[in-house]
Amino acid sequence: MPAKTLRVALADDHPLVVVALRDCLHRTPGFQVTCECTNGSELIAALSQNPVDVAVTDFSMGHGDTSLDGFNLLRRLARRYPETRIVVVSAQINPGVVTRAMKLGARAFVSKEDELDEIVRACVHVTVSNGHFYSPSIRAVLDSAAAMTAPATDLTLRELEVVRLYAQGFQLNEIASKLGRSVSTISSQKTVAMRKLSVQTNTDLIRYAYENGLI
């Protein structure tokens, strides 16, 4: 239990998830939920008005305003609010996504398949320790990936983000606008990713994203 009251911001594009997270923290002494957001843009704006100790955010927010989520959101949060500890709560099961999220500044990664109390443990951990926190399901995924004899396909962070968004149904021009890159750059990164993955068609690329937990 934290020694002081921890101010927490919540962000998820599913209202029921926000309610569940809020209720979980409200019934735990030492937590104060100061703002509830439905997308990354709202979260960035809210933190400028209401500084918090911990930001609990979904990774992929595909409903409503989708202009800021995923790696782009984590990068923005870490740059603008370096003192705020970031806890990602997500349905993501891809070890590459988890690893890259932590490199971009997230301090904890919690699976939506785990118990809600893992959010409390994550929030406490990131405020009392400089180490990373992984919920049981995420830890199992990482341990399984580490035990594999075959090396993981080495997509760069930017290539991985393009594949993720393309598999979500975004067109190349929409991805370019979302990530602040040119359409030609996005097209090139998609082509390189397909070559690295040894996939020949867009359908195969989308299937890869589904099978590897990118969406």
Secondary structure, DSSP 8 states (H G I E B T S, - for coil): --SS-EEEEEE-SSHHHHHHHHHHHHTSTTEEEEEEESSHHHHHHHHHHS--SEEEE-S---SS--SS-HHHHHHHHHHH-TTSEEEEEES---HHHHHHHHHTTEEEEEETTS-THHHHHHHHHHHH-SS-EE-HHHHHHHHHHHH-SS------HHHHHHHHHHHTT--HHHHHHHHT--HHHHHHHHHHHHHHHT--SHHHHHHHHHHTT--
